[in-house]
Every structure is written in C-alpha cells, then in structure tokens.
Amino acid sequence: MRVLIVDDHPIVVSGCRALLEGDGDVEVFEAADGRAGLSAYFARKPDVAVIDLNLPGYSGLELARQILIREPEARLLIFSMNDDPVIAARAIESGAKGFIAKNDDPSLFAGAVRTVAGGGLYLSAEMARQIAFLRVGANANMISSLSSRELEILRLIAAGRTMGQIADALNVSYKTIANNVTQLKQKLGARTAMDLMRIAIEAKV
C-alpha cells in the first residue's frame, strides 16, 4: 500500500509514518504543502492520500478539489486538528472518502487509512452520529441579508481559505477582508472564523 501524507508538521508526519510502517507492506512518502502534495500525488500515484486540512499555500480541501478534478476516483482521507462535525461533513461533501481528527485514538489511524485505500468510507461512529444531527439552514434569514461581497467572503471561508488567501482572490487588502470578517461575525453572531465556516456550511451558501 502506497500512502501519501500531506502535512507541514514533521512530528505529525513521523508519527503517522510510525503507525503505518509497522505493518510492513506500507510505503509512505510525504509533502509539506498543497502544491507539493499535488505534484507528489500525480508523480507517485498513491493508493490513498492523507491530507491535513490546514496547509500552507492552499487548504487541504482545495488540494482535494484539485486532485479530484483530475482523478475523480482518488481515495483521500482528510486529517485535522479540528473535530467539528461540520468540518468533517464538508470534507466528505467535497469528495474525500474519510475524515479523522488528530486527537482521535492513534490506534484508529492505520485502520482508517486501510479502509479508504481499499475503497471504503471512514468516519468514526461518534463523528457519523454528530453529522447526522447537524442542523441545516439555521441561519438562512440572517444570511439572506448579506451583500454579494459578504456572501463571497463567507463562501471562501467555508472553502477553508485564510484571510490572506481571500484578500488575494478578491484583489483587496488584508485589512479590508479583516474588517469584512469582523462585520460578518457581528451580523451572524459568530465569535470566530470557525463559527463562520460552520454557519456557511450549514446554510449551504
């Protein structure tokens, strides 16, 4: 089994490698950012790619999207520090075959990788339960009052973009986006950018 790990934290990568290589039949290779991950995926053709959600350059979801455009049957497992079920749901909706949080039991990791590599889907039982109970559209009325620019920023936040990446995409300054995000938080009753992402995903903006 050939496994690509895309993560910018060497200790995390080393831990993943140790968990997988003990099985003997696993070849692990790695990349530290989205662009390197994209190149490595198509150069090495892994059976499964384990992709960190928060990567330098562009997000794990964007990397997954780029891979799936060229290889729709790619077997991708999203790996994240965040165990929010909304984020997991977003990963699955984006085409990933599984999601595992970095604070999950390490003994689950190799099984998750093998499940996805074998063509299956992986979510922990608890995560699957939480996703099943997500509210959809709870903030629809508030979102309907947003401007087109605010909606675009909210969509980019939902796609995992940083404020710097959003500023570049919309060709405005970082300060402008920071101000817009502050206004969005006030309008939608959100405390953090992660809250905004959750609201955007639930409302399917």
Backbone as JSON Lines, residues from 0, in Angstrom:
{"i":0,"aa":"M","n":[0.84,-1.19,0.0],"ca":[0.0,0.0,0.0],"c":[0.88,1.24,0.0]}
{"i":1,"aa":"R","n":[0.6,2.14,-0.92],"ca":[1.37,3.38,-1.05],"c":[0.55,4.52,-0.47]}
{"i":2,"aa":"V","n":[1.14,5.25,0.49],"ca":[0.41,6.29,1.22],"c":[1.16,7.62,1.11]}
{"i":3,"aa":"L","n":[0.45,8.64,0.66],"ca":[1.0,9.99,0.65],"c":[0.43,10.74,1.86]}
{"i":4,"aa":"I","n":[1.3,11.34,2.66],"ca":[0.87,12.17,3.78],"c":[1.23,13.61,3.47]}
{"i":5,"aa":"V","n":[0.23,14.47,3.45],"ca":[0.46,15.89,3.18],"c":[0.19,16.66,4.47]}
{"i":6,"aa":"D","n":[1.26,17.07,5.12],"ca":[1.15,17.76,6.4],"c":[2.44,18.55,6.61]}
{"i":7,"aa":"D","n":[2.33,19.76,7.16],"ca":[3.51,20.6,7.31],"c":[4.15,20.49,8.7]}
{"i":8,"aa":"H","n":[3.72,19.53,9.51],"ca":[4.31,19.34,10.83],"c":[5.13,18.04,10.84]}
{"i":9,"aa":"P","n":[6.46,18.15,10.87],"ca":[7.31,16.95,10.8],"c":[7.03,15.91,11.89]}
{"i":10,"aa":"I","n":[6.69,16.36,13.1],"ca":[6.42,15.4,14.17],"c":[5.15,14.6,13.86]}
{"i":11,"aa":"V","n":[4.15,15.28,13.32],"ca":[2.91,14.58,12.94],"c":[3.2,13.55,11.85]}
{"i":12,"aa":"V","n":[3.97,13.98,10.85],"ca":[4.29,13.07,9.75],"c":[5.07,11.86,10.26]}
{"i":13,"aa":"S","n":[6.03,12.1,11.16],"ca":[6.81,10.99,11.71],"c":[5.92,10.03,12.49]}
{"i":14,"aa":"G","n":[4.96,10.58,13.24],"ca":[4.04,9.73,13.98],"c":[3.18,8.89,13.06]}
{"i":15,"aa":"C","n":[2.68,9.5,11.99],"ca":[1.86,8.77,11.02],"c":[2.68,7.67,10.35]}
{"i":16,"aa":"R","n":[3.89,8.01,10.0],"ca":[4.78,7.03,9.36],"c":[5.0,5.83,10.27]}
{"i":17,"aa":"A","n":[5.25,6.1,11.56],"ca":[5.49,5.02,12.51],"c":[4.26,4.13,12.66]}
{"i":18,"aa":"L","n":[3.07,4.75,12.68],"ca":[1.84,3.99,12.82],"c":[1.58,3.09,11.62]}
{"i":19,"aa":"L","n":[2.01,3.53,10.44],"ca":[1.73,2.78,9.21],"c":[2.81,1.77,8.85]}
{"i":20,"aa":"E","n":[4.06,2.15,9.03],"ca":[5.13,1.31,8.52],"c":[5.35,0.05,9.36]}
{"i":21,"aa":"G","n":[4.76,0.01,10.54],"ca":[4.87,-1.2,11.35],"c":[4.17,-2.38,10.72]}
{"i":22,"aa":"D","n":[3.28,-2.11,9.76],"ca":[2.55,-3.2,9.1],"c":[3.4,-3.93,8.06]}
{"i":23,"aa":"G","n":[4.49,-3.31,7.64],"ca":[5.42,-4.0,6.75],"c":[5.15,-3.84,5.27]}
{"i":24,"aa":"D","n":[3.9,-3.76,4.85],"ca":[3.6,-3.69,3.43],"c":[3.25,-2.27,2.98]}
{"i":25,"aa":"V","n":[3.65,-1.28,3.78],"ca":[3.27,0.1,3.51],"c":[4.48,0.94,3.11]}
{"i":26,"aa":"E","n":[4.33,1.67,2.01],"ca":[5.35,2.64,1.59],"c":[4.76,4.03,1.81]}
{"i":27,"aa":"V","n":[5.44,4.84,2.63],"ca":[4.95,6.17,2.95],"c":[5.86,7.22,2.33]}
{"i":28,"aa":"F","n":[5.26,8.2,1.68],"ca":[6.01,9.37,1.23],"c":[5.21,10.6,1.6]}
{"i":29,"aa":"E","n":[5.84,11.77,1.52],"ca":[5.22,12.94,2.14],"c":[5.42,14.22,1.34]}
{"i":30,"aa":"A","n":[4.59,15.21,1.67],"ca":[4.7,16.56,1.11],"c":[4.27,17.52,2.21]}
{"i":31,"aa":"A","n":[4.84,18.74,2.19],"ca":[4.62,19.66,3.3],"c":[3.66,20.81,2.99]}
{"i":32,"aa":"D","n":[3.16,20.89,1.75],"ca":[2.19,21.94,1.45],"c":[1.32,21.49,0.29]}
{"i":33,"aa":"G","n":[0.31,22.3,-0.03],"ca":[-0.66,21.9,-1.04],"c":[-0.07,21.67,-2.42]}
{"i":34,"aa":"R","n":[0.77,22.57,-2.85],"ca":[1.34,22.44,-4.2],"c":[2.26,21.23,-4.31]}
{"i":35,"aa":"A","n":[3.09,21.04,-3.28],"ca":[3.96,19.85,-3.27],"c":[3.12,18.59,-3.19]}
{"i":36,"aa":"G","n":[2.02,18.65,-2.45],"ca":[1.14,17.49,-2.35],"c":[0.5,17.14,-3.68]}
{"i":37,"aa":"L","n":[0.11,18.16,-4.43],"ca":[-0.49,17.92,-5.74],"c":[0.51,17.26,-6.68]}
{"i":38,"aa":"S","n":[1.73,17.79,-6.7],"ca":[2.77,17.21,-7.55],"c":[3.1,15.79,-7.13]}
{"i":39,"aa":"A","n":[3.23,15.57,-5.81],"ca":[3.57,14.24,-5.32],"c":[2.48,13.23,-5.64]}
{"i":40,"aa":"Y","n":[1.23,13.66,-5.55],"ca":[0.12,12.73,-5.8],"c":[0.19,12.18,-7.22]}
{"i":41,"aa":"F","n":[0.37,13.06,-8.19],"ca":[0.35,12.59,-9.58],"c":[1.68,12.01,-10.03]}
{"i":42,"aa":"A","n":[2.76,12.32,-9.31],"ca":[4.05,11.71,-9.64],"c":[4.16,10.3,-9.06]}
{"i":43,"aa":"R","n":[3.59,10.07,-7.86],"ca":[3.79,8.82,-7.16],"c":[2.57,7.89,-7.18]}
{"i":44,"aa":"K","n":[1.4,8.43,-7.52],"ca":[0.17,7.62,-7.64],"c":[-0.08,6.75,-6.4]}
{"i":45,"aa":"P","n":[-0.33,7.36,-5.25],"ca":[-0.56,6.57,-4.03],"c":[-1.91,5.86,-4.07]}
{"i":46,"aa":"D","n":[-2.04,4.83,-3.24],"ca":[-3.34,4.17,-3.07],"c":[-4.28,5.04,-2.26]}
{"i":47,"aa":"V","n":[-3.71,5.86,-1.38],"ca":[-4.51,6.77,-0.55],"c":[-3.64,7.97,-0.18]}
{"i":48,"aa":"A","n":[-4.27,9.14,-0.11],"ca":[-3.58,10.34,0.36],"c":[-4.24,10.82,1.64]}
{"i":49,"aa":"V","n":[-3.41,11.05,2.66],"ca":[-3.87,11.59,3.94],"c":[-3.53,13.08,3.92]}
{"i":50,"aa":"I","n":[-4.54,13.94,3.95],"ca":[-4.34,15.36,3.71],"c":[-4.76,16.19,4.92]}
{"i":51,"aa":"D","n":[-3.8,16.94,5.46],"ca":[-4.1,17.86,6.56],"c":[-5.03,18.96,6.05]}
{"i":52,"aa":"L","n":[-6.0,19.35,6.87],"ca":[-6.95,20.38,6.45],"c":[-6.29,21.74,6.3]}
{"i":53,"aa":"N","n":[-5.39,22.08,7.21],"ca":[-4.75,23.4,7.2],"c":[-3.32,23.29,6.69]}
{"i":54,"aa":"L","n":[-3.14,23.66,5.44],"ca":[-1.84,23.56,4.79],"c":[-1.34,24.93,4.35]}
{"i":55,"aa":"P","n":[-0.03,25.12,4.28],"ca":[0.49,26.35,3.67],"c":[0.13,26.38,2.18]}
{"i":56,"aa":"G","n":[-0.03,27.56,1.64],"ca":[-0.31,27.69,0.21],"c":[-1.8,27.69,-0.06]}
{"i":57,"aa":"Y","n":[-2.42,26.52,0.0],"ca":[-3.87,26.46,-0.03],"c":[-4.34,25.3,0.83]}
{"i":58,"aa":"S","n":[-5.62,25.34,1.18],"ca":[-6.14,24.42,2.19],"c":[-6.17,22.97,1.71]}
{"i":59,"aa":"G","n":[-6.33,22.07,2.68],"ca":[-6.47,20.66,2.34],"c":[-7.68,20.4,1.47]}
{"i":60,"aa":"L","n":[-8.77,21.14,1.7],"ca":[-9.96,20.97,0.86],"c":[-9.69,21.42,-0.57]}
{"i":61,"aa":"E","n":[-8.9,22.47,-0.71],"ca":[-8.56,22.93,-2.07],"c":[-7.66,21.91,-2.76]}
{"i":62,"aa":"L","n":[-6.71,21.33,-2.02],"ca":[-5.86,20.29,-2.59],"c":[-6.72,19.1,-3.02]}
{"i":63,"aa":"A","n":[-7.65,18.69,-2.16],"ca":[-8.54,17.58,-2.51],"c":[-9.32,17.9,-3.78]}
{"i":64,"aa":"R","n":[-9.81,19.13,-3.87],"ca":[-10.58,19.53,-5.06],"c":[-9.72,19.44,-6.31]}
{"i":65,"aa":"Q","n":[-8.47,19.92,-6.22],"ca":[-7.57,19.88,-7.37],"c":[-7.28,18.44,-7.81]}
{"i":66,"aa":"I","n":[-7.08,17.57,-6.83],"ca":[-6.82,16.15,-7.16],"c":[-8.05,15.53,-7.81]}
{"i":67,"aa":"L","n":[-9.22,15.78,-7.23],"ca":[-10.45,15.14,-7.71],"c":[-10.88,15.64,-9.08]}
{"i":68,"aa":"I","n":[-10.5,16.85,-9.43],"ca":[-10.79,17.34,-10.79],"c":[-10.12,16.44,-11.81]}
{"i":69,"aa":"R","n":[-8.88,16.06,-11.52],"ca":[-8.1,15.25,-12.47],"c":[-8.3,13.76,-12.26]}
{"i":70,"aa":"E","n":[-8.63,13.36,-11.04],"ca":[-8.81,11.93,-10.75],"c":[-10.02,11.77,-9.82]}
{"i":71,"aa":"P","n":[-11.22,11.73,-10.38],"ca":[-12.44,11.7,-9.57],"c":[-12.53,10.52,-8.61]}
{"i":72,"aa":"E","n":[-11.83,9.43,-8.9],"ca":[-11.9,8.26,-8.03],"c":[-10.79,8.23,-6.98]}
{"i":73,"aa":"A","n":[-10.09,9.34,-6.82],"ca":[-9.0,9.4,-5.84],"c":[-9.5,9.07,-4.44]}
{"i":74,"aa":"R","n":[-8.69,8.37,-3.68],"ca":[-9.04,7.96,-2.32],"c":[-8.31,8.87,-1.34]}
{"i":75,"aa":"L","n":[-9.06,9.81,-0.78],"ca":[-8.49,10.86,0.05],"c":[-9.06,10.8,1.46]}
{"i":76,"aa":"L","n":[-8.19,10.9,2.45],"ca":[-8.59,10.91,3.85],"c":[-8.16,12.25,4.44]}
{"i":77,"aa":"I","n":[-9.13,13.06,4.88],"ca":[-8.82,14.36,5.46],"c":[-8.47,14.18,6.94]}
{"i":78,"aa":"F","n":[-7.43,14.89,7.34],"ca":[-6.82,14.75,8.67],"c":[-6.8,16.14,9.29]}
{"i":79,"aa":"S","n":[-7.35,16.32,10.49],"ca":[-7.47,17.68,11.02],"c":[-7.33,17.74,12.52]}
{"i":80,"aa":"M","n":[-6.82,18.88,13.01],"ca":[-6.82,19.15,14.45],"c":[-8.23,19.39,14.95]}
{"i":81,"aa":"N","n":[-9.13,19.78,14.04],"ca":[-10.49,20.16,14.42],"c":[-11.41,18.95,14.29]}
{"i":82,"aa":"D","n":[-12.15,18.66,15.36],"ca":[-13.07,17.52,15.31],"c":[-14.53,17.97,15.19]}
{"i":83,"aa":"D","n":[-14.73,19.19,14.66],"ca":[-16.07,19.71,14.44],"c":[-16.77,18.88,13.36]}
{"i":84,"aa":"P","n":[-17.95,18.34,13.62],"ca":[-18.63,17.53,12.61],"c":[-18.98,18.29,11.34]}
{"i":85,"aa":"V","n":[-19.14,19.61,11.45],"ca":[-19.41,20.41,10.25],"c":[-18.22,20.36,9.3]}
{"i":86,"aa":"I","n":[-17.02,20.41,9.87],"ca":[-15.82,20.35,9.04],"c":[-15.7,18.97,8.4]}
{"i":87,"aa":"A","n":[-15.99,17.94,9.18],"ca":[-15.95,16.58,8.63],"c":[-16.97,16.42,7.51]}
{"i":88,"aa":"A","n":[-18.16,16.97,7.71],"ca":[-19.2,16.89,6.68],"c":[-18.75,17.61,5.41]}
{"i":89,"aa":"R","n":[-18.12,18.74,5.59],"ca":[-17.62,19.5,4.44],"c":[-16.59,18.68,3.66]}
{"i":90,"aa":"A","n":[-15.72,18.0,4.39],"ca":[-14.7,17.18,3.74],"c":[-15.33,16.08,2.89]}
{"i":91,"aa":"I","n":[-16.33,15.41,3.45],"ca":[-17.0,14.33,2.72],"c":[-17.77,14.88,1.53]}
{"i":92,"aa":"E","n":[-18.44,16.01,1.72],"ca":[-19.17,16.63,0.61],"c":[-18.24,17.05,-0.51]}
{"i":93,"aa":"S","n":[-16.99,17.37,-0.15],"ca":[-16.01,17.79,-1.16],"c":[-15.43,16.63,-1.95]}
{"i":94,"aa":"G","n":[-15.75,15.4,-1.53],"ca":[-15.3,14.24,-2.28],"c":[-14.3,13.35,-1.57]}
{"i":95,"aa":"A","n":[-13.87,13.76,-0.36],"ca":[-12.97,12.9,0.41],"c":[-13.71,11.62,0.81]}
{"i":96,"aa":"K","n":[-12.96,10.54,0.98],"ca":[-13.56,9.26,1.36],"c":[-13.56,9.02,2.86]}
{"i":97,"aa":"G","n":[-12.98,9.95,3.6],"ca":[-12.96,9.78,5.04],"c":[-12.43,11.01,5.75]}
{"i":98,"aa":"F","n":[-12.62,11.02,7.05],"ca":[-12.16,12.12,7.9],"c":[-11.73,11.52,9.23]}
{"i":99,"aa":"I","n":[-10.56,11.94,9.71],"ca":[-10.1,11.52,11.03],"c":[-9.47,12.71,11.74]}
{"i":100,"aa":"A","n":[-9.8,12.9,12.99],"ca":[-9.26,14.01,13.77],"c":[-7.92,13.6,14.39]}
{"i":101,"aa":"K","n":[-7.03,14.58,14.53],"ca":[-5.71,14.29,15.08],"c":[-5.77,13.93,16.56]}
{"i":102,"aa":"N","n":[-6.88,14.26,17.23],"ca":[-6.99,13.87,18.63],"c":[-7.75,12.57,18.83]}
{"i":103,"aa":"D","n":[-8.05,11.86,17.72],"ca":[-8.64,10.53,17.83],"c":[-7.6,9.54,18.37]}
{"i":104,"aa":"D","n":[-8.06,8.4,18.81],"ca":[-7.18,7.33,19.28],"c":[-6.21,6.96,18.15]}
{"i":105,"aa":"P","n":[-4.89,7.05,18.39],"ca":[-3.92,6.71,17.34],"c":[-4.1,5.31,16.75]}
{"i":106,"aa":"S","n":[-4.66,4.41,17.54],"ca":[-4.84,3.04,17.05],"c":[-5.85,2.97,15.9]}
{"i":107,"aa":"L","n":[-6.64,4.03,15.73],"ca":[-7.64,4.05,14.65],"c":[-7.04,4.48,13.32]}
{"i":108,"aa":"F","n":[-5.87,5.11,13.38],"ca":[-5.33,5.75,12.18],"c":[-5.05,4.76,11.05]}
{"i":109,"aa":"A","n":[-4.3,3.72,11.34],"ca":[-3.94,2.77,10.29],"c":[-5.18,2.12,9.68]}
{"i":110,"aa":"G","n":[-6.16,1.8,10.53],"ca":[-7.39,1.21,10.03],"c":[-8.15,2.15,9.11]}
{"i":111,"aa":"A","n":[-8.16,3.45,9.47],"ca":[-8.83,4.45,8.63],"c":[-8.15,4.53,7.27]}
{"i":112,"aa":"V","n":[-6.82,4.54,7.28],"ca":[-6.07,4.61,6.02],"c":[-6.35,3.39,5.16]}
{"i":113,"aa":"R","n":[-6.33,2.21,5.76],"ca":[-6.57,0.98,5.0],"c":[-8.01,0.93,4.48]}
{"i":114,"aa":"T","n":[-8.95,1.4,5.27],"ca":[-10.35,1.41,4.82],"c":[-10.5,2.25,3.56]}
{"i":115,"aa":"V","n":[-9.95,3.46,3.59],"ca":[-10.06,4.35,2.43],"c":[-9.26,3.81,1.25]}
{"i":116,"aa":"A","n":[-8.05,3.3,1.51],"ca":[-7.24,2.73,0.43],"c":[-7.96,1.58,-0.25]}
{"i":117,"aa":"G","n":[-8.76,0.82,0.53],"ca":[-9.49,-0.31,-0.02],"c":[-10.79,0.05,-0.71]}
{"i":118,"aa":"G","n":[-11.07,1.35,-0.8],"ca":[-12.28,1.78,-1.5],"c":[-13.46,2.04,-0.59]}
{"i":119,"aa":"G","n":[-13.25,1.96,0.72],"ca":[-14.34,2.21,1.66],"c":[-14.4,3.65,2.11]}
{"i":120,"aa":"L","n":[-15.37,3.93,2.97],"ca":[-15.52,5.24,3.57],"c":[-15.2,5.13,5.06]}
{"i":121,"aa":"Y","n":[-14.54,6.17,5.6],"ca":[-14.21,6.12,7.02],"c":[-14.69,7.36,7.76]}
{"i":122,"aa":"L","n":[-15.5,7.15,8.78],"ca":[-15.83,8.12,9.81],"c":[-15.95,7.34,11.11]}
{"i":123,"aa":"S","n":[-15.5,7.92,12.2],"ca":[-15.72,7.25,13.48],"c":[-17.23,7.21,13.74]}
{"i":124,"aa":"A","n":[-17.66,6.28,14.55],"ca":[-19.09,6.14,14.85],"c":[-19.64,7.42,15.47]}
{"i":125,"aa":"E","n":[-18.86,8.03,16.36],"ca":[-19.32,9.25,17.02],"c":[-19.42,10.4,16.03]}
{"i":126,"aa":"M","n":[-18.44,10.53,15.14],"ca":[-18.49,11.6,14.15],"c":[-19.67,11.41,13.21]}
{"i":127,"aa":"A","n":[-19.91,10.19,12.8],"ca":[-21.06,9.91,11.92],"c":[-22.36,10.3,12.62]}
{"i":128,"aa":"R","n":[-22.45,10.01,13.91],"ca":[-23.66,10.36,14.67],"c":[-23.84,11.88,14.74]}
{"i":129,"aa":"Q","n":[-22.75,12.59,14.98],"ca":[-22.84,14.04,15.09],"c":[-23.24,14.68,13.75]}
{"i":130,"aa":"I","n":[-22.67,14.16,12.67],"ca":[-23.01,14.7,11.35],"c":[-24.49,14.49,11.06]}
{"i":131,"aa":"A","n":[-25.03,13.33,11.49],"ca":[-26.43,13.03,11.24],"c":[-27.37,14.04,11.89]}
{"i":132,"aa":"F","n":[-26.9,14.7,12.95],"ca":[-27.76,15.62,13.68],"c":[-27.45,17.09,13.4]}
{"i":133,"aa":"L","n":[-26.64,17.34,12.4],"ca":[-26.35,18.74,12.06],"c":[-27.62,19.47,11.62]}
{"i":134,"aa":"R","n":[-27.75,20.67,12.07],"ca":[-28.87,21.49,11.59],"c":[-28.45,22.14,10.28]}
{"i":135,"aa":"V","n":[-29.36,22.12,9.33],"ca":[-29.09,22.72,8.03],"c":[-29.97,23.96,7.88]}
{"i":136,"aa":"G","n":[-29.36,25.05,7.52],"ca":[-30.12,26.25,7.21],"c":[-30.59,27.04,8.41]}
{"i":137,"aa":"A","n":[-29.98,26.85,9.59],"ca":[-30.46,27.56,10.78],"c":[-30.27,29.06,10.68]}
{"i":138,"aa":"N","n":[-29.31,29.49,9.87],"ca":[-29.02,30.92,9.79],"c":[-29.45,31.53,8.46]}
{"i":139,"aa":"A","n":[-30.42,30.89,7.8],"ca":[-30.81,31.33,6.46],"c":[-31.31,32.77,6.43]}
{"i":140,"aa":"N","n":[-32.1,33.17,7.42],"ca":[-32.65,34.52,7.41],"c":[-31.56,35.57,7.53]}
{"i":141,"aa":"M","n":[-30.6,35.33,8.43],"ca":[-29.51,36.28,8.59],"c":[-28.65,36.34,7.34]}
{"i":142,"aa":"I","n":[-28.4,35.19,6.73],"ca":[-27.55,35.16,5.54],"c":[-28.21,35.86,4.36]}
{"i":143,"aa":"S","n":[-29.53,35.81,4.3],"ca":[-30.23,36.45,3.18],"c":[-30.04,37.96,3.17]}
{"i":144,"aa":"S","n":[-29.62,38.53,4.32],"ca":[-29.44,39.97,4.4],"c":[-28.02,40.41,4.01]}
{"i":145,"aa":"L","n":[-27.14,39.46,3.72],"ca":[-25.75,39.8,3.41],"c":[-25.62,40.34,1.99]}
{"i":146,"aa":"S","n":[-24.62,41.19,1.8],"ca":[-24.31,41.69,0.46],"c":[-23.64,40.6,-0.36]}
{"i":147,"aa":"S","n":[-23.54,40.82,-1.67],"ca":[-22.91,39.83,-2.54],"c":[-21.43,39.64,-2.17]}
{"i":148,"aa":"R","n":[-20.74,40.72,-1.78],"ca":[-19.34,40.6,-1.37],"c":[-19.23,39.81,-0.07]}
{"i":149,"aa":"E","n":[-20.12,40.07,0.87],"ca":[-20.1,39.32,2.12],"c":[-20.37,37.84,1.89]}
{"i":150,"aa":"L","n":[-21.3,37.54,0.99],"ca":[-21.58,36.14,0.66],"c":[-20.37,35.46,0.04]}
{"i":151,"aa":"E","n":[-19.67,36.18,-0.84],"ca":[-18.48,35.61,-1.48],"c":[-17.4,35.32,-0.44]}
{"i":152,"aa":"I","n":[-17.21,36.24,0.49],"ca":[-16.22,36.02,1.56],"c":[-16.62,34.82,2.41]}
{"i":153,"aa":"L","n":[-17.92,34.72,2.7],"ca":[-18.4,33.59,3.51],"c":[-18.17,32.27,2.78]}
{"i":154,"aa":"R","n":[-18.39,32.24,1.47],"ca":[-18.15,31.01,0.69],"c":[-16.67,30.63,0.73]}
{"i":155,"aa":"L","n":[-15.8,31.62,0.63],"ca":[-14.36,31.34,0.66],"c":[-13.92,30.86,2.05]}
{"i":156,"aa":"I","n":[-14.52,31.41,3.1],"ca":[-14.25,30.91,4.45],"c":[-14.68,29.46,4.57]}
{"i":157,"aa":"A","n":[-15.86,29.15,4.01],"ca":[-16.37,27.77,4.05],"c":[-15.47,26.81,3.29]}
{"i":158,"aa":"A","n":[-14.76,27.33,2.29],"ca":[-13.84,26.51,1.49],"c":[-12.49,26.33,2.18]}
{"i":159,"aa":"G","n":[-12.34,26.92,3.39],"ca":[-11.1,26.75,4.13],"c":[-10.03,27.77,3.82]}
{"i":160,"aa":"R","n":[-10.38,28.84,3.12],"ca":[-9.39,29.86,2.78],"c":[-9.06,30.73,3.99]}
{"i":161,"aa":"T","n":[-7.79,31.16,4.09],"ca":[-7.38,32.11,5.1],"c":[-7.75,33.52,4.65]}
{"i":162,"aa":"M","n":[-7.67,34.48,5.57],"ca":[-7.99,35.86,5.2],"c":[-7.01,36.38,4.14]}
{"i":163,"aa":"G","n":[-5.75,35.99,4.25],"ca":[-4.77,36.4,3.24],"c":[-5.12,35.85,1.87]}
{"i":164,"aa":"Q","n":[-5.52,34.59,1.82],"ca":[-5.91,33.97,0.54],"c":[-7.17,34.62,-0.02]}
{"i":165,"aa":"I","n":[-8.12,34.97,0.86],"ca":[-9.34,35.63,0.41],"c":[-9.01,37.01,-0.16]}
{"i":166,"aa":"A","n":[-8.13,37.73,0.51],"ca":[-7.71,39.05,0.02],"c":[-7.1,38.93,-1.38]}
{"i":167,"aa":"D","n":[-6.25,37.93,-1.57],"ca":[-5.63,37.73,-2.89],"c":[-6.68,37.36,-3.94]}
{"i":168,"aa":"A","n":[-7.62,36.49,-3.57],"ca":[-8.65,36.05,-4.52],"c":[-9.55,37.19,-4.95]}
{"i":169,"aa":"L","n":[-9.83,38.12,-4.03],"ca":[-10.75,39.23,-4.33],"c":[-10.02,40.51,-4.7]}
{"i":170,"aa":"N","n":[-8.69,40.43,-4.7],"ca":[-7.85,41.56,-5.11],"c":[-8.07,42.8,-4.25]}
{"i":171,"aa":"V","n":[-8.14,42.58,-2.95],"ca":[-8.26,43.68,-2.0],"c":[-7.22,43.47,-0.9]}
{"i":172,"aa":"S","n":[-7.11,44.45,0.01],"ca":[-6.1,44.35,1.06],"c":[-6.54,43.38,2.16]}
{"i":173,"aa":"Y","n":[-5.54,42.9,2.88],"ca":[-5.81,42.03,4.02],"c":[-6.68,42.77,5.04]}
{"i":174,"aa":"K","n":[-6.39,44.06,5.26],"ca":[-7.14,44.84,6.24],"c":[-8.62,44.93,5.86]}
{"i":175,"aa":"T","n":[-8.9,45.06,4.55],"ca":[-10.28,45.13,4.1],"c":[-11.02,43.83,4.43]}
{"i":176,"aa":"I","n":[-10.37,42.7,4.16],"ca":[-11.0,41.41,4.46],"c":[-11.17,41.23,5.96]}
{"i":177,"aa":"A","n":[-10.17,41.64,6.74],"ca":[-10.27,41.53,8.19],"c":[-11.47,42.32,8.7]}
{"i":178,"aa":"N","n":[-11.68,43.51,8.16],"ca":[-12.83,44.32,8.55],"c":[-14.14,43.65,8.13]}
{"i":179,"aa":"N","n":[-14.16,43.11,6.91],"ca":[-15.36,42.41,6.42],"c":[-15.7,41.22,7.3]}
{"i":180,"aa":"V","n":[-14.67,40.46,7.7],"ca":[-14.89,39.28,8.54],"c":[-15.42,39.69,9.91]}
{"i":181,"aa":"T","n":[-14.9,40.79,10.45],"ca":[-15.41,41.3,11.73],"c":[-16.89,41.65,11.62]}
{"i":182,"aa":"Q","n":[-17.27,42.29,10.53],"ca":[-18.68,42.65,10.3],"c":[-19.55,41.41,10.15]}
{"i":183,"aa":"L","n":[-19.02,40.4,9.43],"ca":[-19.77,39.15,9.27],"c":[-20.01,38.48,10.63]}
{"i":184,"aa":"K","n":[-19.0,38.47,11.47],"ca":[-19.16,37.88,12.8],"c":[-20.27,38.58,13.57]}
{"i":185,"aa":"Q","n":[-20.28,39.91,13.48],"ca":[-21.3,40.68,14.19],"c":[-22.69,40.38,13.64]}
{"i":186,"aa":"K","n":[-22.82,40.32,12.32],"ca":[-24.12,40.09,11.7],"c":[-24.66,38.69,11.98]}
{"i":187,"aa":"L","n":[-23.75,37.72,12.02],"ca":[-24.18,36.33,12.15],"c":[-24.03,35.77,13.56]}
{"i":188,"aa":"G","n":[-23.6,36.61,14.48],"ca":[-23.47,36.16,15.86],"c":[-22.37,35.14,16.05]}
{"i":189,"aa":"A","n":[-21.3,35.28,15.28],"ca":[-20.18,34.34,15.34],"c":[-19.03,34.94,16.14]}
{"i":190,"aa":"R","n":[-18.33,34.1,16.87],"ca":[-17.19,34.57,17.64],"c":[-15.87,34.38,16.91]}
{"i":191,"aa":"T","n":[-15.79,33.34,16.1],"ca":[-14.53,33.01,15.43],"c":[-14.77,32.73,13.95]}
{"i":192,"aa":"A","n":[-13.68,32.64,13.19],"ca":[-13.78,32.28,11.77],"c":[-14.32,30.86,11.63]}
{"i":193,"aa":"M","n":[-14.02,29.98,12.6],"ca":[-14.55,28.62,12.54],"c":[-16.07,28.63,12.7]}
{"i":194,"aa":"D","n":[-16.58,29.54,13.54],"ca":[-18.04,29.69,13.66],"c":[-18.64,30.12,12.33]}
{"i":195,"aa":"L","n":[-17.95,31.05,11.64],"ca":[-18.44,31.49,10.33],"c":[-18.45,30.33,9.34]}
{"i":196,"aa":"M","n":[-17.41,29.5,9.38],"ca":[-17.35,28.34,8.49],"c":[-18.52,27.41,8.76]}
{"i":197,"aa":"R","n":[-18.8,27.17,10.04],"ca":[-19.9,26.28,10.4],"c":[-21.24,26.84,9.89]}
{"i":198,"aa":"I","n":[-21.46,28.13,10.09],"ca":[-22.7,28.76,9.64],"c":[-22.83,28.66,8.13]}
{"i":199,"aa":"A","n":[-21.73,28.93,7.41],"ca":[-21.77,28.89,5.94],"c":[-22.09,27.49,5.43]}
{"i":200,"aa":"I","n":[-21.45,26.49,6.04],"ca":[-21.67,25.11,5.6],"c":[-23.09,24.66,5.91]}
{"i":201,"aa":"E","n":[-23.58,24.99,7.1],"ca":[-24.94,24.59,7.46],"c":[-25.99,25.24,6.55]}
{"i":202,"aa":"A","n":[-25.71,26.49,6.15],"ca":[-26.64,27.21,5.3],"c":[-26.44,26.91,3.81]}
{"i":203,"aa":"K","n":[-25.36,26.16,3.5],"ca":[-25.04,25.79,2.1],"c":[-24.95,27.02,1.2]}
{"i":204,"aa":"V","n":[-24.16,28.02,1.66],"ca":[-24.03,29.25,0.86],"c":[-23.24,28.98,-0.39]}
